[in-house]
Amino acid sequence: MPFKKGNTLRKKGVSGRQAGSENKMTREVKEILVKMFGEGLGGYEGFLKWVKSDPENLSAFYTRLWIKMLPMHVNVEAREKIVYRSYQELSVAYASFDV
């Protein structure tokens, strides 16, 4: 039966998980990981020690863990149009930013 405009894939009277709610298994796994991290692996201090113990761990932290914490979309609004005529102008302007 082809899909027709106005039809829904949901059956009347049947409701699933609310939009945005967390899967039970995902929630339970997160709870276990938090408990393991806090009690079994030394928490913050243990994690920091692990990251600092090997350059490969530091690389893994930045490339696999930290990257997932950054926002997927960034909305940037330009307040004024800036045109740099040379690399020198750009270098001077960049040096004035607090980076």
DOTOR-741008 format. One record per residue: residue number from 1; x, y, z of N, C-alpha, C in turn. Coordinates in steps of 0.05 Angstrom, whole numbers. Layout:
+-----+--------+--------+--------+--------+--------+--------+--------+--------+--------+
: seq :    n_X :    n_Y :    n_Z :   ca_X :   ca_Y :   ca_Z :    c_X :    c_Y :    c_Z :
+-----+--------+--------+--------+--------+--------+--------+--------+--------+--------+
: NUM :      X :      Y :      Z :      X :      Y :      Z :      X :      Y :      Z :
...
+-----+--------+--------+--------+--------+--------+--------+--------+--------+--------+
***
This chain:
+-----+--------+--------+--------+--------+--------+--------+--------+--------+--------+
: seq :    n_X :    n_Y :    n_Z :   ca_X :   ca_Y :   ca_Z :    c_X :    c_Y :    c_Z :
+-----+--------+--------+--------+--------+--------+--------+--------+--------+--------+
:   1 :     17 :    -23 :      0 :      0 :      0 :      0 :     18 :     25 :      0 :
:   2 :     16 :     42 :    -20 :     33 :     66 :    -21 :     25 :     86 :      0 :
:   3 :     44 :    102 :      8 :     39 :    123 :     28 :     22 :    145 :     16 :
:   4 :      2 :    154 :     29 :    -15 :    175 :     20 :    -13 :    199 :     39 :
:   5 :    -14 :    223 :     29 :    -13 :    247 :     45 :    -35 :    246 :     66 :
:   6 :    -28 :    252 :     91 :    -47 :    252 :    113 :    -46 :    226 :    129 :
:   7 :    -35 :    204 :    118 :    -33 :    179 :    133 :    -10 :    182 :    153 :
:   8 :    -12 :    169 :    175 :     10 :    168 :    194 :     18 :    139 :    197 :
:   9 :     43 :    136 :    204 :     53 :    109 :    208 :     45 :     98 :    236 :
:  10 :     35 :    115 :    253 :     28 :    107 :    280 :      0 :     96 :    280 :
:  11 :     -4 :     75 :    295 :    -31 :     64 :    299 :    -45 :     80 :    321 :
:  12 :    -71 :     83 :    318 :    -86 :     98 :    338 :    -85 :     84 :    364 :
:  13 :    -81 :     99 :    386 :    -81 :     88 :    413 :    -54 :     76 :    421 :
:  14 :    -35 :     75 :    403 :     -9 :     64 :    409 :     11 :     87 :    412 :
:  15 :     24 :     88 :    435 :     43 :    110 :    438 :     70 :     97 :    446 :
:  16 :     91 :    108 :    436 :    118 :     98 :    442 :    130 :    116 :    463 :
:  17 :    156 :    115 :    463 :    171 :    132 :    482 :    168 :    161 :    473 :
:  18 :    166 :    179 :    492 :    163 :    207 :    486 :    188 :    218 :    472 :
:  19 :    184 :    236 :    454 :    207 :    248 :    439 :    226 :    260 :    459 :
:  20 :    252 :    254 :    456 :    273 :    265 :    473 :    278 :    249 :    498 :
:  21 :    261 :    230 :    504 :    266 :    214 :    528 :    288 :    193 :    523 :
:  22 :    301 :    186 :    544 :    325 :    168 :    541 :    316 :    139 :    541 :
:  23 :    329 :    123 :    525 :    325 :     94 :    525 :    333 :     83 :    552 :
:  24 :    319 :     64 :    563 :    324 :     52 :    589 :    352 :     40 :    590 :
:  25 :    360 :     26 :    569 :    386 :     13 :    569 :    408 :     34 :    569 :
:  26 :    405 :     56 :    554 :    424 :     77 :    553 :    427 :     90 :    580 :
:  27 :    405 :     95 :    594 :    405 :    107 :    620 :    420 :     89 :    640 :
:  28 :    414 :     63 :    639 :    427 :     44 :    658 :    457 :     42 :    653 :
:  29 :    465 :     42 :    627 :    494 :     40 :    621 :    508 :     65 :    631 :
:  30 :    495 :     89 :    627 :    507 :    114 :    637 :    511 :    113 :    667 :
:  31 :    491 :    103 :    681 :    492 :    102 :    710 :    515 :     83 :    719 :
:  32 :    518 :     61 :    706 :    540 :     42 :    712 :    567 :     55 :    707 :
:  33 :    570 :     69 :    684 :    595 :     82 :    678 :    602 :    103 :    698 :
:  34 :    582 :    119 :    706 :    587 :    140 :    726 :    596 :    128 :    752 :
:  35 :    583 :    107 :    761 :    591 :     93 :    786 :    619 :     81 :    784 :
:  36 :    625 :     68 :    761 :    651 :     56 :    758 :    673 :     78 :    758 :
:  37 :    668 :    100 :    744 :    687 :    122 :    742 :    692 :    133 :    770 :
:  38 :    670 :    139 :    784 :    673 :    152 :    810 :    684 :    134 :    832 :
:  39 :    677 :    109 :    832 :    685 :     91 :    854 :    708 :     73 :    847 :
:  40 :    708 :     63 :    823 :    728 :     42 :    816 :    753 :     52 :    802 :
:  41 :    751 :     75 :    788 :    773 :     84 :    771 :    786 :    109 :    782 :
:  42 :    779 :    118 :    805 :    792 :    141 :    817 :    780 :    168 :    811 :
:  43 :    758 :    168 :    797 :    744 :    193 :    791 :    761 :    213 :    775 :
:  44 :    758 :    238 :    781 :    773 :    259 :    767 :    803 :    256 :    769 :
:  45 :    813 :    251 :    793 :    842 :    248 :    797 :    853 :    225 :    781 :
:  46 :    838 :    202 :    781 :    847 :    179 :    766 :    847 :    183 :    737 :
:  47 :    827 :    197 :    727 :    825 :    203 :    698 :    848 :    222 :    690 :
:  48 :    852 :    243 :    706 :    874 :    262 :    700 :    901 :    247 :    700 :
:  49 :    906 :    230 :    719 :    931 :    215 :    720 :    934 :    198 :    695 :
:  50 :    912 :    185 :    686 :    913 :    168 :    662 :    919 :    185 :    637 :
:  51 :    906 :    208 :    635 :    910 :    225 :    611 :    939 :    234 :    610 :
:  52 :    950 :    242 :    633 :    978 :    252 :    633 :    999 :    230 :    632 :
:  53 :    992 :    205 :    636 :   1011 :    184 :    638 :   1024 :    176 :    611 :
:  54 :   1011 :    183 :    589 :   1021 :    174 :    563 :   1011 :    194 :    541 :
:  55 :   1029 :    202 :    523 :   1020 :    220 :    501 :    997 :    208 :    485 :
:  56 :    996 :    182 :    482 :    974 :    170 :    467 :    947 :    174 :    482 :
:  57 :    948 :    173 :    508 :    923 :    178 :    524 :    914 :    206 :    521 :
:  58 :    933 :    225 :    521 :    926 :    253 :    517 :    914 :    257 :    489 :
:  59 :    926 :    245 :    469 :    915 :    246 :    442 :    887 :    235 :    441 :
:  60 :    882 :    212 :    454 :    856 :    199 :    455 :    836 :    218 :    468 :
:  61 :    844 :    231 :    490 :    826 :    249 :    504 :    816 :    271 :    485 :
:  62 :    835 :    284 :    471 :    827 :    306 :    454 :    813 :    297 :    428 :
:  63 :    821 :    275 :    417 :    809 :    267 :    391 :    785 :    250 :    393 :
:  64 :    781 :    236 :    415 :    758 :    218 :    418 :    738 :    226 :    439 :
:  65 :    748 :    238 :    461 :    729 :    245 :    483 :    721 :    274 :    482 :
:  66 :    740 :    292 :    483 :    734 :    320 :    484 :    719 :    329 :    460 :
:  67 :    725 :    319 :    436 :    712 :    327 :    411 :    682 :    322 :    413 :
:  68 :    674 :    302 :    427 :    645 :    295 :    429 :    630 :    315 :    448 :
:  69 :    645 :    330 :    464 :    633 :    349 :    482 :    628 :    376 :    468 :
:  70 :    641 :    381 :    445 :    638 :    406 :    432 :    612 :    408 :    417 :
:  71 :    600 :    431 :    414 :    575 :    434 :    400 :    578 :    426 :    370 :
:  72 :    557 :    414 :    359 :    557 :    406 :    331 :    553 :    430 :    313 :
:  73 :    538 :    450 :    322 :    532 :    473 :    305 :    538 :    498 :    321 :
:  74 :    551 :    517 :    308 :    557 :    542 :    321 :    546 :    564 :    303 :
:  75 :    530 :    581 :    315 :    518 :    603 :    300 :    535 :    628 :    304 :
:  76 :    548 :    637 :    283 :    566 :    660 :    284 :    553 :    683 :    269 :
:  77 :    550 :    705 :    283 :    539 :    729 :    271 :    561 :    750 :    267 :
:  78 :    565 :    758 :    243 :    585 :    779 :    238 :    572 :    806 :    243 :
:  79 :    585 :    822 :    259 :    574 :    848 :    266 :    583 :    869 :    246 :
:  80 :    605 :    865 :    234 :    614 :    883 :    213 :    631 :    868 :    193 :
:  81 :    632 :    878 :    169 :    648 :    865 :    148 :    677 :    875 :    150 :
:  82 :    695 :    857 :    153 :    724 :    864 :    155 :    738 :    852 :    132 :
:  83 :    754 :    869 :    119 :    770 :    860 :     96 :    799 :    866 :    102 :
:  84 :    816 :    845 :    102 :    844 :    849 :    105 :    858 :    849 :     78 :
:  85 :    875 :    868 :     74 :    888 :    871 :     47 :    914 :    856 :     46 :
:  86 :    924 :    848 :     68 :    950 :    834 :     68 :    952 :    815 :     91 :
:  87 :    971 :    797 :     90 :    976 :    779 :    112 :    986 :    795 :    136 :
:  88 :   1001 :    816 :    131 :   1011 :    833 :    153 :    987 :    845 :    169 :
:  89 :    967 :    856 :    155 :    944 :    867 :    168 :    929 :    846 :    185 :
:  90 :    926 :    822 :    174 :    914 :    800 :    188 :    929 :    792 :    213 :
:  91 :    956 :    791 :    210 :    973 :    784 :    233 :    971 :    804 :    256 :
:  92 :    970 :    829 :    249 :    967 :    850 :    269 :    940 :    848 :    283 :
:  93 :    919 :    844 :    267 :    892 :    842 :    278 :    890 :    818 :    296 :
:  94 :    901 :    795 :    287 :    899 :    770 :    303 :    914 :    773 :    330 :
:  95 :    937 :    787 :    329 :    953 :    791 :    353 :    938 :    807 :    374 :
:  96 :    919 :    823 :    366 :    904 :    840 :    385 :    882 :    824 :    400 :
:  97 :    875 :    800 :    390 :    854 :    784 :    403 :    865 :    770 :    427 :
:  98 :    849 :    766 :    448 :    856 :    751 :    471 :    851 :    722 :    465 :
:  99 :    870 :    707 :    457 :    867 :    679 :    450 :    879 :    661 :    470 :
+-----+--------+--------+--------+--------+--------+--------+--------+--------+--------+
***
